Amino acid sequence: MEKQADAQYPIHDLLKHRWSPRAFGEQPVEADKLRSLFEAARWAPSSNNEQPWRFIAACKDHELEWNRLHACLVEGNRKWAYRAPVLILSVASLNFEDDGKANRHALYDTGMAVENLVLQATALGLVAHQMAGFDVEQARADLKIPAGYEPVAMIAVGYPGDPAILSDRLRERELQPRTRQPISEWTFSGQWGIPLR
């Protein structure tokens, strides 16, 4: 199933095709493709080239590890993410390595690395769905995340599945057209509140 973005202005096809489905096929993600996702993340820009992102990944064929990540999800996400063959938790290192000072761009940079990962997934025929709905404290404890690191988002990765496998409510959401606010609502010219010229 495809849901191309209805862009107001020309954008790259990769961006048009990227979306976040909840229906996953059962086919495992090949190890080389999974490594390509992390290679794409590796080349994201970051403040002072700090590369503050970390990833904890588990494939379904390593059941204990995969279950540990899945158990951190809120119930609403567990209902569909159990089909995803790969779960990944993105984590940000909150301090610069050289001087230990707070890196206020760590979450931003980690987000850029995840966007690279998600776009690479799209290029490889995979789909990725990012989730804020997980128990941060459970992730810290169960995944042994040390102090100074912040769990950011869970990501389900796999091959596209048939929306018919979803509950009625989720299938309805899956089939709705993609929408976005118009550029004019959030882009300003020179200062806040002045519409972009």
TAHU-V640392 format. One record per residue. RES is the residue in three letters. PSI is psi as a letter, one per 40 degrees, with the letter a starting at -180 (999 if undefined). NEAR is the number of other ideal C-beta (glycine too) atoms within 10 Angstrom. D_FIRST is the distance of its C-alpha to the first C-alpha in Angstrom with 1 decimal. Layout:
# TAHU-V640392
res=RES psi=PSI near=NEAR d_first=D_FIRST
res=RES psi=PSI near=NEAR d_first=D_FIRST
This chain:
# TAHU-V640392
res=MET psi=h near=12 d_first=0.0
res=GLU psi=i near=8 d_first=3.8
res=LYS psi=g near=16 d_first=6.8
res=GLN psi=i near=13 d_first=9.8
res=ALA psi=h near=16 d_first=13.2
res=ASP psi=g near=10 d_first=15.6
res=ALA psi=h near=11 d_first=18.5
res=GLN psi=d near=10 d_first=22.0
res=TYR psi=i near=5 d_first=23.3
res=PRO psi=h near=7 d_first=22.0
res=ILE psi=i near=10 d_first=20.2
res=HIS psi=i near=10 d_first=19.0
res=ASP psi=d near=12 d_first=15.6
res=LEU psi=d near=12 d_first=15.1
res=LEU psi=d near=12 d_first=15.7
res=LYS psi=d near=17 d_first=13.5
res=HIS psi=e near=16 d_first=10.4
res=ARG psi=h near=20 d_first=11.6
res=TRP psi=i near=18 d_first=10.6
res=SER psi=g near=15 d_first=11.4
res=PRO psi=i near=21 d_first=9.1
res=ARG psi=e near=23 d_first=11.3
res=ALA psi=h near=22 d_first=9.5
res=PHE psi=i near=25 d_first=10.8
res=GLY psi=i near=16 d_first=11.4
res=GLU psi=e near=12 d_first=15.2
res=GLN psi=h near=12 d_first=15.7
res=PRO psi=i near=15 d_first=18.2
res=VAL psi=h near=20 d_first=18.0
res=GLU psi=i near=11 d_first=20.7
res=ALA psi=d near=9 d_first=23.8
res=ASP psi=d near=9 d_first=23.9
res=LYS psi=d near=17 d_first=20.4
res=LEU psi=d near=20 d_first=21.5
res=ARG psi=d near=10 d_first=24.7
res=SER psi=d near=17 d_first=23.0
res=LEU psi=d near=27 d_first=21.3
res=PHE psi=d near=16 d_first=24.9
res=GLU psi=d near=13 d_first=26.4
res=ALA psi=d near=20 d_first=24.2
res=ALA psi=d near=22 d_first=25.4
res=ARG psi=d near=12 d_first=28.9
res=TRP psi=e near=10 d_first=29.1
res=ALA psi=i near=17 d_first=28.4
res=PRO psi=i near=11 d_first=31.4
res=SER psi=i near=17 d_first=33.6
res=SER psi=h near=14 d_first=36.9
res=ASN psi=f near=12 d_first=39.8
res=ASN psi=f near=7 d_first=37.4
res=GLU psi=d near=16 d_first=37.6
res=GLN psi=g near=18 d_first=34.1
res=PRO psi=e near=24 d_first=34.2
res=TRP psi=i near=25 d_first=30.8
res=ARG psi=i near=17 d_first=30.8
res=PHE psi=h near=17 d_first=28.0
res=ILE psi=h near=19 d_first=28.2
res=ALA psi=i near=19 d_first=25.6
res=ALA psi=h near=20 d_first=25.2
res=CYS psi=i near=19 d_first=23.2
res=LYS psi=d near=19 d_first=22.9
res=ASP psi=e near=10 d_first=25.3
res=HIS psi=g near=11 d_first=28.0
res=GLU psi=d near=11 d_first=27.9
res=LEU psi=d near=7 d_first=30.7
res=GLU psi=d near=16 d_first=29.3
res=TRP psi=d near=19 d_first=25.8
res=ASN psi=d near=14 d_first=27.3
res=ARG psi=d near=19 d_first=29.5
res=LEU psi=d near=24 d_first=26.7
res=HIS psi=d near=20 d_first=24.7
res=ALA psi=d near=13 d_first=28.0
res=CYS psi=e near=25 d_first=28.1
res=LEU psi=i near=22 d_first=25.1
res=VAL psi=i near=14 d_first=25.8
res=GLU psi=d near=7 d_first=25.2
res=GLY psi=d near=11 d_first=22.2
res=ASN psi=d near=20 d_first=20.3
res=ARG psi=d near=14 d_first=21.7
res=LYS psi=d near=15 d_first=20.0
res=TRP psi=d near=21 d_first=16.5
res=ALA psi=e near=23 d_first=17.4
res=TYR psi=e near=15 d_first=19.3
res=ARG psi=e near=17 d_first=16.4
res=ALA psi=h near=30 d_first=16.0
res=PRO psi=e near=21 d_first=18.0
res=VAL psi=h near=24 d_first=19.5
res=LEU psi=h near=27 d_first=21.1
res=ILE psi=h near=25 d_first=22.9
res=LEU psi=h near=23 d_first=25.4
res=SER psi=i near=23 d_first=26.5
res=VAL psi=h near=23 d_first=30.2
res=ALA psi=h near=22 d_first=32.5
res=SER psi=h near=19 d_first=36.1
res=LEU psi=e near=15 d_first=38.0
res=ASN psi=i near=16 d_first=41.1
res=PHE psi=h near=16 d_first=42.0
res=GLU psi=d near=11 d_first=43.2
res=ASP psi=d near=8 d_first=46.3
res=ASP psi=e near=6 d_first=47.9
res=GLY psi=e near=9 d_first=46.1
res=LYS psi=i near=8 d_first=45.7
res=ALA psi=h near=10 d_first=42.6
res=ASN psi=g near=20 d_first=39.7
res=ARG psi=e near=9 d_first=38.4
res=HIS psi=e near=17 d_first=35.5
res=ALA psi=d near=24 d_first=34.2
res=LEU psi=d near=16 d_first=31.3
res=TYR psi=d near=14 d_first=30.4
res=ASP psi=d near=22 d_first=30.6
res=THR psi=d near=25 d_first=28.6
res=GLY psi=d near=18 d_first=25.8
res=MET psi=d near=15 d_first=25.9
res=ALA psi=d near=25 d_first=25.7
res=VAL psi=d near=23 d_first=22.6
res=GLU psi=d near=15 d_first=21.0
res=ASN psi=d near=20 d_first=21.9
res=LEU psi=d near=25 d_first=20.4
res=VAL psi=d near=24 d_first=17.1
res=LEU psi=d near=18 d_first=16.9
res=GLN psi=d near=20 d_first=18.0
res=ALA psi=d near=24 d_first=15.2
res=THR psi=d near=17 d_first=12.7
res=ALA psi=d near=15 d_first=15.0
res=LEU psi=e near=18 d_first=15.0
res=GLY psi=e near=10 d_first=11.3
res=LEU psi=i near=24 d_first=11.7
res=VAL psi=i near=25 d_first=10.7
res=ALA psi=h near=23 d_first=13.7
res=HIS psi=h near=21 d_first=14.6
res=GLN psi=i near=18 d_first=18.2
res=MET psi=h near=19 d_first=20.4
res=ALA psi=e near=10 d_first=23.9
res=GLY psi=g near=14 d_first=24.3
res=PHE psi=i near=22 d_first=26.5
res=ASP psi=h near=15 d_first=30.2
res=VAL psi=d near=14 d_first=31.8
res=GLU psi=d near=9 d_first=35.1
res=GLN psi=d near=14 d_first=33.8
res=ALA psi=d near=22 d_first=31.8
res=ARG psi=d near=17 d_first=35.1
res=ALA psi=d near=11 d_first=37.1
res=ASP psi=d near=14 d_first=34.8
res=LEU psi=e near=16 d_first=33.5
res=LYS psi=f near=9 d_first=37.0
res=ILE psi=h near=17 d_first=36.2
res=PRO psi=i near=8 d_first=39.5
res=ALA psi=i near=7 d_first=41.1
res=GLY psi=e near=12 d_first=40.2
res=TYR psi=h near=16 d_first=36.5
res=GLU psi=h near=17 d_first=33.9
res=PRO psi=h near=21 d_first=30.7
res=VAL psi=c near=24 d_first=28.1
res=ALA psi=i near=18 d_first=24.5
res=MET psi=i near=26 d_first=22.6
res=ILE psi=h near=25 d_first=19.4
res=ALA psi=h near=26 d_first=16.9
res=VAL psi=i near=25 d_first=15.4
res=GLY psi=a near=26 d_first=13.5
res=TYR psi=i near=17 d_first=10.7
res=PRO psi=i near=16 d_first=7.2
res=GLY psi=i near=21 d_first=7.8
res=ASP psi=h near=12 d_first=7.4
res=PRO psi=e near=16 d_first=8.2
res=ALA psi=e near=8 d_first=11.1
res=ILE psi=e near=16 d_first=12.9
res=LEU psi=i near=21 d_first=13.6
res=SER psi=i near=11 d_first=16.6
res=ASP psi=d near=7 d_first=16.8
res=ARG psi=d near=9 d_first=17.4
res=LEU psi=d near=17 d_first=14.6
res=ARG psi=d near=16 d_first=12.0
res=GLU psi=d near=11 d_first=13.6
res=ARG psi=d near=13 d_first=13.3
res=GLU psi=d near=21 d_first=9.6
res=LEU psi=e near=12 d_first=9.1
res=GLN psi=i near=9 d_first=11.9
res=PRO psi=i near=8 d_first=12.0
res=ARG psi=h near=12 d_first=12.9
res=THR psi=i near=7 d_first=16.7
res=ARG psi=i near=11 d_first=19.6
res=GLN psi=i near=7 d_first=23.3
res=PRO psi=i near=8 d_first=25.0
res=ILE psi=d near=11 d_first=26.8
res=SER psi=e near=10 d_first=30.1
res=GLU psi=e near=8 d_first=29.8
res=TRP psi=e near=9 d_first=30.0
res=THR psi=h near=9 d_first=31.5
res=PHE psi=i near=12 d_first=35.3
res=SER psi=h near=9 d_first=37.9
res=GLY psi=d near=7 d_first=40.7
res=GLN psi=i near=6 d_first=40.9
res=TRP psi=h near=5 d_first=39.2
res=GLY psi=e near=6 d_first=38.7
res=ILE psi=h near=9 d_first=39.3
res=PRO psi=i near=10 d_first=36.3
res=LEU psi=h near=10 d_first=35.1
res=ARG psi=999 near=6 d_first=36.9
